[in-house]
Structure formats: C-alpha cells, structure tokens
Amino acid sequence: MEDDDTELETPSEDVVPTMPEPLWFPELSPVSMGEGFLEKTMRHSLMFVRRPRPVLFVSFDNLSNLKDRDPARVPWAFKFARDLSVSHLGVMAYGKMWYRDADLIARMQRLRDDGFFDSFERVVFAGSSMGAFAALVFASLVPGAHVLAFNPQSTLDPALVPWEDRYWIGRRQDWTLPLSDARDALEQAGPVSVFYDPYFAPDRLHYERLEGPNVTGYKCWFSNHKSAVFLRKIEALKPVMTEGILGELTPQMFYQHYRRRRELRWYVGGLAEYYTQRGRDEMANRAMRNFRQLKRARAVAEEAYDG
C-alpha cells in the first residue's frame, strides 16, 4: 500500500484534458496582480474584481444565466465591466429564487457595514428581470446608488402583486425576508432607470409600482420582456449602459439610440400587429412598407460605401 504522501504520476501532456482559461483568471488567479475575491454557496456566488476606475458595478444574474453550466461561467455583464475598467461585484444565482436567500442578504449587509461600498466614488446596480429586481432592492444598501433595471419585477409577493402569475417558483419563495419589495427600497437611491415595454402589461404594472421622483421609465416599445436583448440588436445596449454607468443617462440620449428600432423587423412586426388588432390594417401595411423601404435604402447606401 502506498504512503499517503506518495506523489501521483503526472499524465503525459497528450492525454491531459485542456479547458479554456476563465475570463476572471488573469485578474483573480493566485499568480495575478489583480485584487478581488470569489465566494460560493449552494445558492449563489459572489465574484469581485477591483479595477482602476473608482466606479463599482454590481450585477445580478437573470433566469437565462441559470442555463450556463460552463465551469468558466462569469457573472452577468462581466466582459462589459472589464472593458470599461470598472470594479465589478457580480452575484451569480443557481436557482429561480429571486435572491430570497437570508445568507446572501446578510452577506450583502455585511459588505455595507464593513464599508465595502464606501471605497468607491460611484456605485451602479444593474440586472435584467430577476436580476433587475435584485438590483432595485439591494441598491437600498447604498444611499445614492444608481440603478439600471431591465424589465424588473417590483416583487413576487402574491399578497402585493396578485396579478403576477408568472414565475411560480419565484412566487413560492420566502417574501417575508428583508429587501422583498422594490417599491419601498428606492427612496434613498440615486437615479433609477427602468427599461420596459409599456404594451406588455405585467412589466408595465410593475413599473407603475416603482414610479417616483428619482425613477425614469424608458419605454422600449414592442420589446416584450426582452428589452436588453432588443437594445443589443439595435446596437443601443452598450452605449446606454456605458452612459448609465459612467455618466448620466437622459431620455433624449436614450431615445436617440432607440431610433434604430425602425430597422428591426422585431419592432416593426410588433407595431404592425398592434395596428392589425385594432382594425387599422392600412397603418399595419404602411409600417411594413416603410420598413422595407428603409432596408433597401440602407442596403444601397452600404453598397455605395463599400464601392
């Protein structure tokens, strides 16, 4: 029988499986010059990377992230924060729990009490859907924090939003825990930007619960519950988030970027359906004609530019 300290034979290089280097490895590996931490529980992980700018970006996973089983998984918007050189605290989720986890809430409160957030000149919380709910409620831990919330739920507490019949797993979580209703969590926040589709009733109703003097609603017409995806397709998500993290996003700036919706069939199809359902077929047809003309004009312009 071998001794416990006997070295195991190292496999030859040609049989050692190779894995891509995780995106966080250059900054958080034991031999890197970076600073940060990675903490993991059965329900959530916290990954923090400190970067040169005195800005902290705090992000929360959404339901789509739960499908990512890659061992090198990173938090929502990790690459975006890295490219901006802003510090990033990413909260990763492993279940549809809407962050109703007493241990996670206590950990975030300890970060506040230990002065973690105070070391930054600016703190921005962000997320989409489930992650946007978390961004709204956890921002209350940092007075003056900015929030970028895409299609957020204000809460899933059945007693407060009985009309919300999506996300049955989320609705069964413990909504008696602290930080369970974003409606009561925004008074001390800085600018809160909420992106939603006013024609998608569930998200509109949540937005109406959030309305307040420091809350600005950005109407992403006909994007349904996928405003962030919609904005990415019209190449507006990156500039909108960049301005929201580093500067001051304004309605004028947002809607200037949103003008490109006219080039997206997703938007035009939603607009045409809106008219058709109201018996305005000519307006629906006009919307589709304008879309085709715009696409042809752009194709001609691109061909001339390439030539």
C-alpha positions as CSV (number, residue, x, y, z in Angstrom):
1,M,0.0,0.0,0.0
2,E,1.4,3.4,-1.0
3,D,2.1,6.1,1.7
4,D,-0.3,9.0,1.8
5,D,2.3,11.4,0.6
6,T,3.3,9.4,-2.4
7,E,3.3,11.6,-5.5
8,L,0.8,10.6,-8.2
9,E,2.2,10.1,-11.6
10,T,1.6,13.1,-13.8
11,P,-0.2,12.1,-17.1
12,S,1.6,12.8,-20.3
13,E,0.7,16.1,-22.0
14,D,-1.1,14.4,-24.9
15,V,-3.8,13.0,-22.6
16,V,-4.3,16.0,-20.2
17,P,-7.6,17.5,-21.0
18,T,-7.5,21.2,-21.8
19,M,-10.0,23.8,-20.8
20,P,-10.3,27.4,-21.9
21,E,-8.9,29.9,-19.4
22,P,-11.8,31.5,-17.4
23,L,-12.3,35.2,-18.1
24,W,-11.6,36.0,-14.5
25,F,-8.3,34.1,-14.4
26,P,-6.0,36.9,-15.5
27,E,-7.3,39.1,-12.6
28,L,-8.1,36.6,-9.8
29,S,-5.7,33.7,-10.3
30,P,-3.2,33.1,-7.4
31,V,-0.3,34.5,-9.5
32,S,-2.1,37.5,-11.0
33,M,-1.6,41.1,-9.9
34,G,-5.3,41.6,-9.5
35,E,-7.4,42.1,-6.4
36,G,-10.7,40.6,-5.6
37,F,-12.5,37.5,-4.2
38,L,-14.8,34.7,-5.1
39,E,-17.2,33.2,-2.6
40,K,-19.6,30.4,-3.3
41,T,-22.6,28.8,-1.6
42,M,-25.0,26.2,-2.9
43,R,-27.4,29.0,-4.0
44,H,-25.2,31.9,-5.0
45,S,-21.7,33.1,-5.7
46,L,-20.1,36.5,-5.3
47,M,-17.2,37.4,-7.6
48,F,-15.5,40.7,-7.0
49,V,-12.7,42.3,-9.2
50,R,-11.2,45.6,-8.4
51,R,-10.2,47.7,-11.4
52,P,-8.7,51.2,-11.9
53,R,-11.8,53.4,-12.2
54,P,-13.4,54.5,-8.9
55,V,-16.7,53.0,-10.0
56,L,-18.3,49.8,-8.7
57,F,-20.7,47.9,-11.0
58,V,-22.9,45.5,-9.1
59,S,-24.7,43.0,-11.3
60,F,-27.2,40.1,-10.7
61,D,-27.9,37.1,-12.9
62,N,-31.2,36.5,-14.6
63,L,-33.0,33.3,-15.4
64,S,-31.1,32.8,-18.7
65,N,-27.8,32.7,-16.8
66,L,-29.1,29.7,-14.9
67,K,-28.7,27.6,-18.0
68,D,-25.0,28.3,-18.2
69,R,-23.3,25.2,-16.9
70,D,-19.8,26.2,-18.2
71,P,-17.2,25.7,-15.4
72,A,-15.8,29.1,-16.5
73,R,-19.1,30.9,-16.1
74,V,-18.9,34.5,-15.1
75,P,-21.4,37.0,-13.7
76,W,-23.9,38.9,-15.9
77,A,-22.1,41.7,-17.9
78,F,-18.6,40.6,-16.7
79,K,-16.9,41.4,-20.1
80,F,-18.7,44.7,-20.3
81,A,-17.4,45.8,-16.9
82,R,-13.9,44.6,-17.7
83,D,-13.9,46.5,-20.9
84,L,-14.9,49.7,-19.1
85,S,-12.2,49.1,-16.4
86,V,-14.8,49.4,-13.6
87,S,-14.7,47.3,-10.5
88,H,-17.3,44.6,-10.6
89,L,-19.2,42.7,-7.9
90,G,-21.2,40.0,-9.7
91,V,-23.8,38.0,-7.9
92,M,-24.4,34.6,-9.6
93,A,-27.6,32.6,-9.0
94,Y,-28.1,28.9,-9.2
95,G,-31.8,28.7,-8.8
96,K,-35.1,30.6,-9.6
97,M,-35.2,32.1,-6.1
98,W,-35.3,35.8,-6.9
99,Y,-32.4,36.2,-4.4
100,R,-34.7,35.4,-1.4
101,D,-31.8,33.9,0.5
102,A,-31.2,35.0,4.1
103,D,-27.5,34.2,3.9
104,L,-27.0,36.3,0.7
105,I,-28.9,39.2,2.2
106,A,-26.9,39.0,5.4
107,R,-23.6,38.9,3.3
108,M,-24.6,42.0,1.3
109,Q,-25.5,43.8,4.5
110,R,-22.1,42.9,6.0
111,L,-20.4,44.3,2.9
112,R,-22.3,47.6,3.6
113,D,-21.4,47.5,7.3
114,D,-17.8,46.9,6.6
115,G,-17.6,49.9,4.4
116,F,-17.0,47.9,1.2
117,F,-19.2,50.2,-0.9
118,D,-17.8,53.4,0.6
119,S,-14.5,52.9,-1.1
120,F,-16.0,53.8,-4.5
121,E,-17.0,57.2,-5.8
122,R,-19.9,55.8,-7.7
123,V,-21.9,52.6,-7.3
124,V,-24.2,51.3,-10.0
125,F,-26.6,48.3,-9.6
126,A,-27.9,46.5,-12.7
127,G,-29.7,43.5,-13.9
128,S,-32.5,42.1,-16.1
129,S,-35.8,40.6,-14.9
130,M,-35.0,38.6,-11.8
131,G,-31.6,40.3,-11.7
132,A,-33.3,43.7,-12.1
133,F,-35.5,43.0,-9.1
134,A,-32.3,42.3,-7.1
135,A,-30.6,45.4,-8.4
136,L,-33.5,47.5,-7.2
137,V,-33.8,46.1,-3.7
138,F,-30.1,45.7,-2.9
139,A,-29.4,49.3,-4.1
140,S,-31.1,50.4,-0.9
141,L,-28.0,49.3,0.9
142,V,-26.0,52.1,-0.8
143,P,-27.7,55.5,-0.5
144,G,-27.2,57.4,-3.7
145,A,-26.5,54.4,-5.8
146,H,-27.6,54.4,-9.4
147,V,-29.8,51.6,-10.9
148,L,-30.2,50.2,-14.4
149,A,-33.1,47.8,-14.3
150,F,-34.3,46.0,-17.5
151,N,-37.8,44.6,-17.2
152,P,-37.8,44.3,-13.4
153,Q,-40.3,42.8,-11.1
154,S,-41.1,45.0,-8.2
155,T,-41.8,42.0,-6.0
156,L,-43.3,38.5,-6.5
157,D,-45.1,38.6,-3.1
158,P,-48.6,37.2,-4.0
159,A,-50.1,39.5,-1.4
160,L,-48.7,42.6,-3.1
161,V,-49.0,41.6,-6.8
162,P,-51.8,39.1,-7.1
163,W,-52.0,39.8,-10.8
164,E,-48.5,38.4,-11.3
165,D,-48.9,34.8,-12.5
166,R,-45.5,34.2,-14.0
167,Y,-42.6,32.6,-12.2
168,W,-44.4,30.2,-9.9
169,I,-41.2,29.0,-8.3
170,G,-40.2,32.6,-7.5
171,R,-43.6,33.3,-6.0
172,R,-43.2,30.4,-3.6
173,Q,-40.0,31.9,-2.1
174,D,-39.9,33.5,1.4
175,W,-41.2,37.0,0.8
176,T,-41.1,37.9,4.5
177,L,-37.3,38.3,4.2
178,P,-35.8,41.8,4.1
179,L,-35.5,43.6,0.8
180,S,-38.5,41.9,-0.7
181,D,-40.3,44.9,-2.3
182,A,-38.6,47.3,-4.5
183,R,-41.4,49.8,-4.1
184,D,-40.2,50.5,-0.6
185,A,-36.5,50.4,-1.4
186,L,-35.8,53.3,-3.7
187,E,-36.3,56.4,-1.6
188,Q,-32.5,56.8,-0.9
189,A,-31.3,55.7,-4.3
190,G,-29.8,58.0,-6.9
191,P,-31.2,58.0,-10.4
192,V,-33.1,54.8,-11.2
193,S,-33.5,53.9,-14.8
194,V,-36.2,51.3,-15.6
195,F,-36.4,49.9,-19.2
196,Y,-39.8,48.3,-20.0
197,D,-42.3,47.7,-22.8
198,P,-45.5,49.8,-21.9
199,Y,-47.5,47.4,-24.1
200,F,-46.5,44.4,-22.1
201,A,-49.0,44.5,-19.2
202,P,-47.1,42.6,-16.5
203,D,-44.0,44.7,-16.8
204,R,-45.9,47.9,-17.1
205,L,-47.8,47.2,-13.9
206,H,-44.5,46.5,-12.1
207,Y,-43.1,49.8,-13.4
208,E,-46.2,51.7,-12.1
209,R,-45.5,50.4,-8.6
210,L,-42.0,51.8,-8.9
211,E,-42.8,55.3,-10.2
212,G,-41.2,58.0,-8.1
213,P,-39.3,61.3,-8.3
214,N,-35.9,59.5,-8.8
215,V,-37.3,56.9,-11.2
216,T,-37.2,57.4,-15.0
217,G,-39.0,54.9,-17.2
218,Y,-37.5,54.3,-20.6
219,K,-40.2,52.9,-23.0
220,C,-38.9,50.1,-25.1
221,W,-42.0,49.7,-27.3
222,F,-42.8,46.2,-28.6
223,S,-39.7,44.6,-26.9
224,N,-41.9,42.5,-24.7
225,H,-40.0,41.1,-21.7
226,K,-36.6,41.3,-23.6
227,S,-35.7,45.0,-23.6
228,A,-32.0,44.3,-23.1
229,V,-31.9,41.8,-26.0
230,F,-33.9,44.3,-28.1
231,L,-31.5,47.1,-27.4
232,R,-28.5,44.9,-28.1
233,K,-29.9,44.0,-31.5
234,I,-30.2,47.7,-32.5
235,E,-26.6,48.3,-31.1
236,A,-28.0,50.5,-28.3
237,L,-27.4,48.4,-25.2
238,K,-23.7,49.1,-24.9
239,P,-23.9,52.9,-25.3
240,V,-26.9,53.1,-23.0
241,M,-25.3,51.1,-20.3
242,T,-22.0,52.9,-20.7
243,E,-23.7,56.2,-20.1
244,G,-25.7,54.8,-17.2
245,I,-22.5,53.5,-15.5
246,L,-20.1,56.3,-16.2
247,G,-22.3,59.4,-16.8
248,E,-25.9,60.5,-16.6
249,L,-28.3,58.8,-19.0
250,T,-31.1,61.1,-20.2
251,P,-34.3,60.4,-22.1
252,Q,-33.0,62.5,-25.0
253,M,-29.9,60.3,-25.2
254,F,-31.8,57.1,-24.8
255,Y,-34.4,57.7,-27.5
256,Q,-31.8,58.9,-29.9
257,H,-30.3,55.5,-29.7
258,Y,-33.7,53.9,-29.8
259,R,-34.5,55.4,-33.2
260,R,-32.8,52.4,-34.8
261,R,-35.7,50.3,-33.8
262,R,-37.2,51.2,-37.1
263,E,-34.6,49.0,-38.8
264,L,-35.5,45.9,-36.7
265,R,-38.2,43.5,-38.0
266,W,-39.0,42.5,-34.4
267,Y,-40.1,46.1,-33.7
268,V,-42.0,46.6,-37.0
269,G,-43.7,43.3,-36.6
270,G,-44.9,44.3,-33.2
271,L,-46.1,47.6,-34.4
272,A,-48.0,46.0,-37.4
273,E,-49.6,43.5,-35.1
274,Y,-50.7,46.4,-32.8
275,Y,-52.5,48.1,-35.7
276,T,-54.0,44.9,-37.0
277,Q,-55.5,44.0,-33.7
278,R,-57.2,47.4,-33.7
279,G,-58.6,47.0,-37.2
280,R,-56.1,49.5,-38.7
281,D,-54.8,47.3,-41.4
282,E,-53.7,50.2,-43.6
283,M,-51.4,51.5,-40.8
284,A,-50.0,48.0,-40.4
285,N,-49.3,47.8,-44.1
286,R,-47.7,51.2,-44.1
287,A,-45.4,50.2,-41.3
288,M,-44.2,47.1,-43.2
289,R,-43.8,49.2,-46.4
290,N,-41.7,51.8,-44.6
291,F,-39.6,49.1,-43.1
292,R,-38.8,47.5,-46.5
293,Q,-38.0,50.9,-48.0
294,L,-35.7,51.7,-45.1
295,K,-33.9,48.3,-45.5
296,R,-33.5,48.8,-49.3
297,A,-32.1,52.3,-48.8
298,R,-29.6,51.1,-46.2
299,A,-28.5,48.3,-48.5
300,V,-28.0,50.7,-51.3
301,A,-26.0,53.1,-49.1
302,E,-23.8,50.2,-47.8
303,E,-23.2,49.0,-51.3
304,A,-22.2,52.5,-52.4
305,Y,-19.9,52.9,-49.3
306,D,-18.2,49.5,-50.0
307,G,-17.7,50.5,-53.6
